[in-house]
Amino acid sequence: MAVCTVYTAQSLNSSCSISTPSKPHLRFHQKQVIFLTKRPRKMTCSASSDGEKTVVIGLAADSGCGKSTFMRRLTSVFGGAAEPPKGGNPDSNTLISDMTTVICLDDYHSLDRTGRKEKGVTALDPRANDFDLMYQQVKAIKDGVPVDKPIYNHVSGLLDPPEVIKPPKILVIEGLHPMYDERVRDLLDFSIYLDISNEVKFAWKIQRDMAERGHSLESIKASIEARKPDFDAYIDPQKQYADAVIEVLPTQLIPDDNEGKVLRVRLIMKEGVKNFNPVYLFDEGSTISWIPCGRKLTCSYPGIKFTYGPDTYFGNEVSVLEMDGQFDRLDELIYVESHLSNLSSKFYGEVTQQMLKHADFPGSNNGTGFFQTIVGLKIRDLYEQIVASRAGAPVAAAKA
């Protein structure tokens, strides 16, 4: 039997290219300087563009927190698979689809792997990244100007010859620091932060590194602890600036669960963001608790529970939609979808269709995949609103 509890709000009282690198925070190795002065032949990477000003989306998260999966879900919403640039560097981090270009902010490391080791800094440390160049190039792309973007080679740990990035319709910058620098942050039309709790992150890393890579529990713990100070200092604080946060926590449906297989996921949506209306369950602004398991939704142990309501997050008014548990059958997800509003879907059942389309993606049976898909639809709607408003601006000006 489905259970729902509702409390109303009242009762709760162009033609040029920018390639000039800025001075890095820490000095390059001499061999890198010599290497870069060879002026290697650049490769060109771009999505289709017809002169529209590029919409810029920022996605922040720590390593191994699902950024790549989210990117695949997002680009699928816009059509076409995201693929590496054809004929370019096989180790390029750039992904191109019909409407989007995704660039990895690791490409703006100002120190290679050896340099970071010698200086005693991690890639999370701002001193190991060139924020001046990041800002210059993201601004140029947003303004319709191609750039010669550096490539950080994750295989060799060195900086490879640059690649030309032409302005796409939508630019997604993903990585550790998309909201760290205020100048870059101000260029974003929308921002997302993937917030994986320490407990879940630890459980995921154990599953991957022990089962798949043969690492010991002690080495896994040491790796996590080594990153934690810089993560806490430079990465985690960015979530206060995000327009939407997907927070992944241990389930509350299983007492003392430490396996991280059943998850409680919260979609935290900031109120008052231009071109973005938060999703709501049943009644906007009310506080809802809903256990949908019954005749229309198959639920095995420990079941599924949804909650929704207003809250505050770093001093901002937000709406929070939460899912605890996992789906047994994705085709039944349409029952849940039908009770959600402001999804920005094009047709009834589009969220369910997207989930079924990518059923093999990580998180497809829980709130991580569900909320990533919803955010993807919301970003599409935001993009369409921005384009429509820009198209109407000249008309309005002409009438004035």
Disulfide bonds with the S-S distance in Angstrom:
Cys293-Cys299 2.13
